[in-house]
Amino acid sequence: MENASLPKRDIVVIGASAGGVEALQGFFRALPADLQAAMLVVLHIPADTPSQLDRVLANVTQLPVVIAQDGQPIEHGQVYVASADRHLMVTPQGIRLSRGPKEGRARPSVDVLFRSAATAFGSRVIGVILSGALDDGTAGLWAIKDHQGATLVQLPSQAMHASMPESAIAHVQVDFVGTVEALAAKVSELVGTAAPVVADTAVSLQRAMENDIAMQGNALKAGIMNLGKASPYTCPDCHGVLMQIEEGTIVRFRCQTGHAFSLKTLMAEINDAIDNGLWATLRAAEERVMLLRQMEQLAQASGVSHDEAAQFRKQADASEKRLQPLRELLLDPGFFGHQPKG
């Protein structure tokens, strides 16, 4: 796609997670069929589940919808949907797909798409955040705003899951908040309008570095150690050092192999690690109790020493008693910050 001498807003990137299918259907149903912009969509989907989003959206819009392919040119009037287990990225030369490190526990990641679009097309980009859990997309929307692109967010009270919209509104000076129908109308209004002329900045160089990490998966070579200060935390995925990156009120982390986390997604990963570790501890402790019971039975059967059998029984009983608080902790949703609402 060739840049016009006077840039126009013509790149629309859309991110969604939980509850996103319904939001995307409503959004695309309300878009005109002759929109002169390229639209790229990331919806979080399981790595082992082929995306059916192209078919879902094709049922509600006359715009052509396809699963994005590596090397595909970016054309106006086309909708490109991310595939499973691949980051969707854009460059001035076209679409790139990558199995680079996960960001925010996700691949594809909304942040990866948004950041690549901001770096490649600057103020021509219109970013849209829809329903979703946690906060993927906030850092990416910040990048779009920082390059003077337009930033739109679904009204949290309308979203099936309000966390992603709420996070974006809290950390980014968004240009417009509305229902999916209002967002579609706003996109239609913005497409084709003049895009501000923005000079390259040092910040965009940092984002180019992160784009390289997402594409190549070699964070050390890309210069990860220069992205921020070393944090006291380790990566839940690979146990590497996490560098702390700060943008306005946004604090996020990236490790030496490239995995990236927001505060919320890092907490979610740590909770998972604690949960898995505690269940593994419970399993090992229960095996110890079973082994003590077996040793008690063998001692009784051999008739060697009633005292020895009693000792094994005593140890097993004491272990059973001490395991109860661990079981209660594992069953307590409040410990992991998931206390049910009354």
VOPAGU-2260 file (C-alpha; in pm, 1 decimal, decimal comma):
REM VOPAGU-2260
SITE   aa  ch    i         X         Y         Z
SITE  MET   A    0       0,0       0,0       0,0
SITE  GLU   A    1     158,7     330,7    -104,6
SITE  ASN   A    2     161,1     627,7     129,8
SITE  ALA   A    3     -20,5     928,9      -9,1
SITE  SER   A    4     154,6    1265,3       2,4
SITE  LEU   A    5    -105,4    1371,3     258,3
SITE  PRO   A    6    -161,0    1073,2     491,6
SITE  LYS   A    7    -516,9     966,8     567,5
SITE  ARG   A    8    -649,0     753,0     849,1
SITE  ASP   A    9    -691,4     417,4     678,2
SITE  ILE   A   10    -557,9     144,2     911,2
SITE  VAL   A   11    -806,3      11,6    1169,1
SITE  VAL   A   12    -680,7    -233,8    1431,9
SITE  ILE   A   13    -928,4    -402,3    1664,3
SITE  GLY   A   14    -857,1    -605,0    1976,9
SITE  ALA   A   15   -1085,9    -820,9    2188,5
SITE  SER   A   16   -1078,1   -1113,8    2427,3
SITE  ALA   A   17   -1350,9   -1263,0    2648,3
SITE  GLY   A   18   -1691,9   -1158,6    2517,4
SITE  GLY   A   19   -1523,8   -1028,9    2206,1
SITE  VAL   A   20   -1709,5   -1237,3    1948,5
SITE  GLU   A   21   -2040,7   -1071,0    2028,7
SITE  ALA   A   22   -1878,3    -726,5    2037,6
SITE  LEU   A   23   -1705,6    -784,0    1703,0
SITE  GLN   A   24   -2029,2    -903,8    1544,1
SITE  GLY   A   25   -2209,6    -589,7    1655,4
SITE  PHE   A   26   -1923,0    -367,4    1542,9
SITE  PHE   A   27   -1886,4    -516,3    1194,2
SITE  ARG   A   28   -2260,9    -539,0    1142,4
SITE  ALA   A   29   -2273,3    -160,1    1184,3
SITE  LEU   A   30   -1983,6     -80,5     947,5
SITE  PRO   A   31   -2055,0      32,3     589,2
SITE  ALA   A   32   -1959,0    -213,5     316,3
SITE  ASP   A   33   -1752,0      41,7     124,5
SITE  LEU   A   34   -1517,2     149,5     404,4
SITE  GLN   A   35   -1185,5     258,3     250,7
SITE  ALA   A   36    -958,7     118,8     517,4
SITE  ALA   A   37    -776,2    -201,3     600,8
SITE  MET   A   38    -906,3    -367,3     916,8
SITE  LEU   A   39    -702,4    -610,0    1125,3
SITE  VAL   A   40    -850,4    -806,9    1413,0
SITE  VAL   A   41    -696,6    -992,0    1706,8
SITE  LEU   A   42    -923,8   -1204,9    1924,5
SITE  HIS   A   43    -765,8   -1423,8    2190,7
SITE  ILE   A   44    -817,9   -1788,2    2093,1
SITE  PRO   A   45    -665,9   -2113,8    2222,6
SITE  ALA   A   46    -345,5   -2216,6    2046,1
SITE  ASP   A   47    -485,9   -2556,5    1948,0
SITE  THR   A   48    -818,1   -2426,5    1811,3
SITE  PRO   A   49    -833,3   -2305,7    1448,8
SITE  SER   A   50    -999,8   -1966,2    1426,5
SITE  GLN   A   51   -1352,0   -1954,4    1286,0
SITE  LEU   A   52   -1377,3   -1579,6    1331,8
SITE  ASP   A   53   -1352,3   -1510,2     959,4
SITE  ARG   A   54   -1669,7   -1713,8     899,5
SITE  VAL   A   55   -1844,9   -1556,5    1197,9
SITE  LEU   A   56   -1773,8   -1202,9    1080,2
SITE  ALA   A   57   -1847,1   -1282,4     714,6
SITE  ASN   A   58   -2202,7   -1362,8     824,1
SITE  VAL   A   59   -2259,9   -1009,3     954,8
SITE  THR   A   60   -2071,8    -788,2     706,7
SITE  GLN   A   61   -2040,3    -749,5     330,7
SITE  LEU   A   62   -1673,2    -664,6     371,4
SITE  PRO   A   63   -1446,3    -954,1     264,0
SITE  VAL   A   64   -1301,4   -1131,0     569,4
SITE  VAL   A   65    -996,5   -1359,2     556,6
SITE  ILE   A   66    -754,3   -1528,0     792,8
SITE  ALA   A   67    -435,0   -1322,5     764,6
SITE  GLN   A   68    -144,5   -1483,1     577,3
SITE  ASP   A   69     224,7   -1405,6     611,3
SITE  GLY   A   70     343,0   -1171,4     336,3
SITE  GLN   A   71     -11,4   -1075,5     234,3
SITE  PRO   A   72     -48,9    -716,9     106,7
SITE  ILE   A   73    -267,1    -479,8     308,5
SITE  GLU   A   74    -560,8    -353,1     106,2
SITE  HIS   A   75    -847,5    -114,4     169,9
SITE  GLY   A   76   -1189,3    -269,0     217,8
SITE  GLN   A   77   -1043,5    -592,6     354,0
SITE  VAL   A   78   -1073,2    -750,0     700,5
SITE  TYR   A   79    -776,3    -958,1     820,3
SITE  VAL   A   80    -824,7   -1188,9    1119,3
SITE  ALA   A   81    -542,3   -1329,9    1332,0
SITE  SER   A   82    -490,5   -1706,0    1323,7
SITE  ALA   A   83    -436,2   -1928,6    1626,7
SITE  ASP   A   84     -92,7   -1932,4    1791,6
SITE  ARG   A   85      47,6   -1656,9    1567,6
SITE  HIS   A   86     103,9   -1290,5    1638,6
SITE  LEU   A   87     -50,7   -1070,9    1369,4
SITE  MET   A   88     179,8    -782,6    1279,5
SITE  VAL   A   89     181,1    -519,2    1007,9
SITE  THR   A   90     463,0    -348,7     822,1
SITE  PRO   A   91     460,0     -98,7     533,7
SITE  GLN   A   92     532,2    -398,6     307,8
SITE  GLY   A   93     239,8    -607,7     430,9
SITE  ILE   A   94     129,0    -857,1     693,5
SITE  ARG   A   95     371,0   -1059,9     900,5
SITE  LEU   A   96     284,5   -1358,5    1117,8
SITE  SER   A   97     508,7   -1472,8    1399,6
SITE  ARG   A   98     522,2   -1736,2    1669,3
SITE  GLY   A   99     725,8   -1499,0    1883,7
SITE  PRO   A  100     709,8   -1490,8    2264,3
SITE  LYS   A  101     367,6   -1449,6    2421,9
SITE  GLU   A  102     264,0   -1107,4    2544,4
SITE  GLY   A  103       9,8   -1078,7    2822,2
SITE  ARG   A  104     -20,5   -1460,9    2823,2
SITE  ALA   A  105    -152,3   -1445,5    2466,1
SITE  ARG   A  106     -48,8   -1533,2    2112,8
SITE  PRO   A  107    -192,8   -1360,5    1913,6
SITE  SER   A  108    -166,1   -1051,0    2132,5
SITE  VAL   A  109    -357,6    -728,1    2086,0
SITE  ASP   A  110     -54,4    -529,9    2206,2
SITE  VAL   A  111     166,5    -684,1    1937,4
SITE  LEU   A  112     -73,5    -588,7    1657,2
SITE  PHE   A  113    -134,2    -237,1    1790,2
SITE  ARG   A  114     235,4    -166,0    1851,0
SITE  SER   A  115     336,0    -285,5    1505,6
SITE  ALA   A  116      62,3     -74,0    1345,5
SITE  ALA   A  117     166,4     236,2    1540,4
SITE  THR   A  118     528,5     185,5    1436,5
SITE  ALA   A  119     450,9     116,5    1069,9
SITE  PHE   A  120     169,9     363,9    1002,9
SITE  GLY   A  121     177,6     617,7    1287,8
SITE  SER   A  122    -110,2     861,8    1292,3
SITE  ARG   A  123    -291,4     678,2    1011,2
SITE  VAL   A  124    -398,4     414,2    1265,5
SITE  ILE   A  125    -735,3     390,0    1439,7
SITE  GLY   A  126    -720,9     156,4    1740,8
SITE  VAL   A  127   -1033,9      -5,2    1884,4
SITE  ILE   A  128   -1051,2    -194,3    2216,7
SITE  LEU   A  129   -1354,7    -417,1    2275,4
SITE  SER   A  130   -1467,5    -657,0    2548,0
SITE  GLY   A  131   -1201,4    -862,5    2722,5
SITE  ALA   A  132   -1051,9    -978,6    3050,8
SITE  LEU   A  133    -734,8    -837,6    3210,8
SITE  ASP   A  134    -560,3    -559,9    3014,5
SITE  ASP   A  135    -409,4    -675,5    2685,6
SITE  GLY   A  136    -428,9    -386,9    2441,2
SITE  THR   A  137    -367,2    -104,4    2687,9
SITE  ALA   A  138       4,0     -71,6    2609,3
SITE  GLY   A  139     -68,1    -107,8    2237,6
SITE  LEU   A  140    -337,9     159,4    2247,4
SITE  TRP   A  141     -90,3     384,0    2432,5
SITE  ALA   A  142     153,3     336,5    2142,9
SITE  ILE   A  143    -114,9     434,4    1890,3
SITE  LYS   A  144    -204,5     743,9    2092,3
SITE  ASP   A  145     163,5     833,4    2129,7
SITE  HIS   A  146     193,9     831,3    1749,6
SITE  GLN   A  147    -118,0    1053,5    1732,7
SITE  GLY   A  148    -341,7     780,6    1599,9
SITE  ALA   A  149    -709,6     770,5    1700,8
SITE  THR   A  150    -808,0     563,1    2005,2
SITE  LEU   A  151   -1157,6     420,4    2056,7
SITE  VAL   A  152   -1287,7     200,2    2338,0
SITE  GLN   A  153   -1609,9      10,0    2396,3
SITE  LEU   A  154   -1828,7     144,8    2673,9
SITE  PRO   A  155   -1737,0     -77,1    2972,4
SITE  SER   A  156   -2097,7    -107,5    3090,1
SITE  GLN   A  157   -2190,8    -255,5    2751,6
SITE  ALA   A  158   -1896,5    -497,2    2732,8
SITE  MET   A  159   -1954,8    -854,9    2843,1
SITE  HIS   A  160   -1613,1    -833,4    3015,7
SITE  ALA   A  161   -1523,3    -476,4    3107,9
SITE  SER   A  162   -1161,1    -521,5    3221,1
SITE  MET   A  163    -988,4    -448,4    2887,4
SITE  PRO   A  164   -1196,2    -136,1    2814,5
SITE  GLU   A  165   -1161,5     -12,5    3173,5
SITE  SER   A  166    -783,9     -55,5    3167,6
SITE  ALA   A  167    -752,7     130,8    2837,9
SITE  ILE   A  168    -963,9     419,9    2967,3
SITE  ALA   A  169    -766,7     434,2    3293,7
SITE  HIS   A  170    -424,1     454,6    3129,9
SITE  VAL   A  171    -476,3     613,2    2786,9
SITE  GLN   A  172    -636,9     947,0    2699,5
SITE  VAL   A  173    -879,9     780,7    2462,5
SITE  ASP   A  174   -1055,2     985,5    2196,2
SITE  PHE   A  175   -1394,0     816,7    2208,1
SITE  VAL   A  176   -1589,4     572,7    2428,3
SITE  GLY   A  177   -1916,1     425,9    2310,1
SITE  THR   A  178   -2129,7     126,2    2221,1
SITE  VAL   A  179   -2010,7     -99,7    1940,6
SITE  GLU   A  180   -2257,3      70,7    1707,8
SITE  ALA   A  181   -2124,0     413,4    1807,0
SITE  LEU   A  182   -1767,2     289,6    1763,0
SITE  ALA   A  183   -1847,9     171,7    1411,0
SITE  ALA   A  184   -1999,3     510,3    1329,6
SITE  LYS   A  185   -1691,3     685,6    1468,9
SITE  VAL   A  186   -1457,2     467,4    1264,1
SITE  SER   A  187   -1661,0     546,9     950,9
SITE  GLU   A  188   -1633,1     916,1    1034,8
SITE  LEU   A  189   -1255,6     902,5    1090,0
SITE  VAL   A  190   -1155,9     688,6     792,9
SITE  GLY   A  191   -1025,9     905,6     512,9
SITE  THR   A  192    -970,3    1213,4     729,6
SITE  ALA   A  193    -628,5    1375,0     738,4
SITE  ALA   A  194    -378,0    1209,4     969,5
SITE  PRO   A  195    -146,3    1438,0    1169,2
SITE  VAL   A  196     210,3    1457,1    1040,7
SITE  VAL   A  197     435,1    1327,2    1318,7
SITE  ALA   A  198     814,0    1315,7    1332,2
SITE  ASP   A  199     985,1     993,0    1439,4
SITE  THR   A  200    1078,1     984,8    1807,4
SITE  ALA   A  201    1306,7     788,9    2032,9
SITE  VAL   A  202     998,8     616,9    2171,9
SITE  SER   A  203     921,2     473,9    1827,8
SITE  LEU   A  204    1272,1     324,8    1822,5
SITE  GLN   A  205    1188,8     139,6    2142,5
SITE  ARG   A  206     871,6       5,9    1983,7
SITE  ALA   A  207    1062,1     -99,9    1675,6
SITE  MET   A  208    1285,7    -298,9    1912,0
SITE  GLU   A  209     983,5    -467,5    2068,6
SITE  ASN   A  210     842,5    -541,8    1723,6
SITE  ASP   A  211    1171,7    -711,9    1641,4
SITE  ILE   A  212    1142,8    -921,1    1958,4
SITE  ALA   A  213     788,6   -1026,9    1865,6
SITE  MET   A  214     901,4   -1121,3    1515,2
SITE  GLN   A  215    1245,8   -1272,7    1573,1
SITE  GLY   A  216    1217,1   -1403,5    1930,9
SITE  ASN   A  217    1572,7   -1289,4    2013,1
SITE  ALA   A  218    1524,4   -1033,7    2289,1
SITE  LEU   A  219    1889,2   -1018,6    2393,8
SITE  LYS   A  220    2003,7    -941,8    2040,0
SITE  ALA   A  221    1728,2    -682,0    2002,9
SITE  GLY   A  222    1852,0    -501,6    2314,0
SITE  ILE   A  223    1603,2    -603,3    2583,2
SITE  MET   A  224    1841,7    -500,0    2862,2
SITE  ASN   A  225    1813,3    -138,4    2742,0
SITE  LEU   A  226    1433,2    -124,7    2754,8
SITE  GLY   A  227    1410,6     -52,2    3126,7
SITE  LYS   A  228    1546,4    -130,8    3468,8
SITE  ALA   A  229    1581,7    -478,2    3612,0
SITE  SER   A  230    1284,7    -567,8    3831,8
SITE  PRO   A  231    1286,2    -796,2    4139,2
SITE  TYR   A  232    1058,9   -1040,4    3952,9
SITE  THR   A  233    1134,6   -1338,9    3732,5
SITE  CYS   A  234     946,2   -1450,2    3424,6
SITE  PRO   A  235     680,2   -1710,8    3514,7
SITE  ASP   A  236     730,4   -1877,2    3174,5
SITE  CYS   A  237    1109,5   -1912,5    3153,5
SITE  HIS   A  238    1235,9   -1774,8    3490,3
SITE  GLY   A  239    1449,2   -1511,2    3319,2
SITE  VAL   A  240    1504,7   -1160,1    3454,3
SITE  LEU   A  241    1210,8    -925,1    3395,6
SITE  MET   A  242    1292,3    -571,9    3283,1
SITE  GLN   A  243    1043,5    -308,3    3398,4
SITE  ILE   A  244     912,1     -77,9    3124,2
SITE  GLU   A  245     721,0     237,8    3215,4
SITE  GLU   A  246     501,0     441,8    2980,2
SITE  GLY   A  247     295,2     709,2    3153,2
SITE  THR   A  248      98,3     524,1    3420,4
SITE  ILE   A  249     151,5     189,5    3248,5
SITE  VAL   A  250     400,7     -47,0    3411,8
SITE  ARG   A  251     483,2    -365,7    3226,0
SITE  PHE   A  252     759,8    -623,3    3209,9
SITE  ARG   A  253     959,1    -812,7    2947,9
SITE  CYS   A  254    1210,7   -1091,0    3006,0
SITE  GLN   A  255    1539,6   -1171,3    2837,4
SITE  THR   A  256    1374,6   -1425,3    2607,7
SITE  GLY   A  257    1094,6   -1184,5    2515,9
SITE  HIS   A  258     787,6   -1284,0    2719,1
SITE  ALA   A  259     593,4    -970,8    2812,9
SITE  PHE   A  260     347,2    -904,4    3094,9
SITE  SER   A  261     136,9    -623,0    3229,8
SITE  LEU   A  262      91,2    -593,9    3605,3
SITE  LYS   A  263    -237,4    -785,2    3582,2
SITE  THR   A  264    -112,0   -1062,2    3355,8
SITE  LEU   A  265     203,4   -1104,0    3566,9
SITE  MET   A  266     -15,5   -1141,1    3875,6
SITE  ALA   A  267    -232,7   -1394,3    3692,3
SITE  GLU   A  268      75,1   -1598,5    3592,8
SITE  ILE   A  269     215,9   -1585,0    3947,1
SITE  ASN   A  270    -121,2   -1698,6    4084,2
SITE  ASP   A  271    -113,1   -1992,0    3840,8
SITE  ALA   A  272     240,8   -2079,5    3949,5
SITE  ILE   A  273     140,4   -2068,5    4317,6
SITE  ASP   A  274    -170,0   -2275,5    4247,1
SITE  ASN   A  275      26,5   -2539,7    4055,7
SITE  GLY   A  276     300,8   -2544,9    4317,8
SITE  LEU   A  277      59,8   -2586,1    4607,7
SITE  TRP   A  278    -127,4   -2868,8    4434,3
SITE  ALA   A  279     205,2   -3039,2    4362,2
SITE  THR   A  280     300,6   -2999,5    4729,8
SITE  LEU   A  281     -33,8   -3146,6    4836,6
SITE  ARG   A  282      13,6   -3438,8    4600,5
SITE  ALA   A  283     363,7   -3511,4    4735,0
SITE  ALA   A  284     247,0   -3481,9    5095,9
SITE  GLU   A  285     -46,5   -3717,1    5032,1
SITE  GLU   A  286     191,2   -3968,4    4874,1
SITE  ARG   A  287     401,6   -3948,2    5190,0
SITE  VAL   A  288      93,3   -4023,8    5400,5
SITE  MET   A  289       6,1   -4322,1    5179,4
SITE  LEU   A  290     361,4   -4450,2    5204,3
SITE  LEU   A  291     353,6   -4420,1    5585,3
SITE  ARG   A  292      23,7   -4615,1    5590,6
SITE  GLN   A  293     178,5   -4886,9    5376,7
SITE  MET   A  294     485,7   -4902,6    5602,4
SITE  GLU   A  295     252,8   -4934,0    5902,2
SITE  GLN   A  296      69,5   -5226,2    5738,9
SITE  LEU   A  297     392,0   -5402,0    5646,9
SITE  ALA   A  298     526,3   -5359,1    5999,9
SITE  GLN   A  299     206,4   -5506,9    6143,2
SITE  ALA   A  300     210,5   -5796,4    5898,3
SITE  SER   A  301     572,9   -5881,9    5971,7
SITE  GLY   A  302     513,8   -5883,7    6345,2
SITE  VAL   A  303     860,6   -5741,2    6396,5
SITE  SER   A  304     764,9   -5443,6    6610,0
SITE  HIS   A  305     428,5   -5311,9    6719,0
SITE  ASP   A  306     603,4   -4993,8    6832,6
SITE  GLU   A  307     739,0   -4934,8    6482,7
SITE  ALA   A  308     393,0   -4977,6    6327,6
SITE  ALA   A  309     247,6   -4739,2    6584,8
SITE  GLN   A  310     514,7   -4482,9    6501,5
SITE  PHE   A  311     429,3   -4496,4    6131,8
SITE  ARG   A  312      60,1   -4457,6    6213,5
SITE  LYS   A  313     132,7   -4160,4    6439,1
SITE  GLN   A  314     336,1   -3986,4    6167,6
SITE  ALA   A  315      65,3   -4048,5    5907,6
SITE  ASP   A  316    -210,2   -3915,7    6135,7
SITE  ALA   A  317      -7,2   -3604,5    6218,1
SITE  SER   A  318      64,3   -3541,8    5850,2
SITE  GLU   A  319    -304,9   -3576,1    5761,9
SITE  LYS   A  320    -390,0   -3316,9    6026,4
SITE  ARG   A  321    -124,7   -3072,8    5908,8
SITE  LEU   A  322    -240,2   -3101,6    5546,9
SITE  GLN   A  323    -586,8   -2965,6    5624,3
SITE  PRO   A  324    -483,6   -2596,8    5630,3
SITE  LEU   A  325    -314,6   -2646,3    5290,2
SITE  ARG   A  326    -634,4   -2793,0    5146,5
SITE  GLU   A  327    -833,3   -2500,6    5287,9
SITE  LEU   A  328    -587,8   -2253,6    5133,5
SITE  LEU   A  329    -615,1   -2417,5    4792,1
SITE  LEU   A  330    -995,5   -2404,9    4809,4
SITE  ASP   A  331   -1004,9   -2040,3    4921,2
SITE  PRO   A  332   -1077,7   -1815,6    4617,4
SITE  GLY   A  333    -997,1   -1506,8    4822,1
SITE  PHE   A  334    -630,0   -1609,7    4848,7
SITE  PHE   A  335    -595,4   -1571,4    4471,1
SITE  GLY   A  336    -800,4   -1252,0    4452,1
SITE  HIS   A  337   -1107,6   -1419,0    4304,7
SITE  GLN   A  338   -1353,1   -1380,3    4592,8
SITE  PRO   A  339   -1704,2   -1422,8    4448,5
SITE  LYS   A  340   -1912,6   -1104,3    4445,4
SITE  GLY   A  341   -2211,6   -1100,5    4671,8
